[in-house]
């Protein structure tokens, strides 16, 4: 193979990779499968195997998805994306048939992932379901919220995910009893960590002066910003986003206030010398 042929092959592989990513971003999973398969025809590629596994899983072709992830793991035994998905799909293959009505959960609307100040918040689930029940689910699945006394429970179809942490659940339970309504979706799903985004869809007139998520706003109807953490399109590790959140919290805790200078000359000189 000449140098020119090598350059052409590299360029074609790059174009196919870009096309595969673009198709996945738009949810065009059939086209994503085809693009990744074409890329793999010219040689094995760990990222292409992972993308192929994601696309196949979205189409419900779990056996083929498992094989793709296993191929990625065979090339890179330390690849966490492939490792996590192989484990998930192996559990899924052993799950009872018919546990879900059609084998695939309903995806939440895009509006569920738009954060509106005071009306949208995030919550961690506690007392989560066993891994076998969580295996068929994925970020982006629509979540139903239901009251059980003072507890706020989250479920997807017949699968009860767990209980919304009391820090959030207790307040929302009171508002729901007062007539408020909410929708939710999964944003993070791991063996022992499940997080959801919750959005207020209706505020009862009696609750109009009560903000659903006071930590995000001091008044109802604030600004709007998109939230892409843990979205259905993201299938790599969530550790990076968690680290960014921790760094953000640390920055917010820093004391950025300036010392108050006295109008008395002596005190001002002491402060300057100390600085």
Secondary structure, 3 states (H helix, E strand, C coil): CCHHHHHHHHHHHHHHHHHHHHHHHCCCHHHHHHHHHHHHHCCCCHHHHHHHHHHHHHCCCHHHHHHHHHHHHHHCCCCHHHHHHHHHHHHHHHCCCCCCCCCCCCECCHHHHEEECCCEEEEEEECCCCHHHHCCCCCCEEEEEEEECCEEEEEECCEEEEEECHHHHHHHHHHHHCCCEEEEEEEEECCCCEEEEEEEEECCHHHCCCCCCHHHCCCCCCCEEECCCCCCCCCCCCHHHHHHHHHHHHHHHCCCCCCCCCCCHHHHHHHHHHC
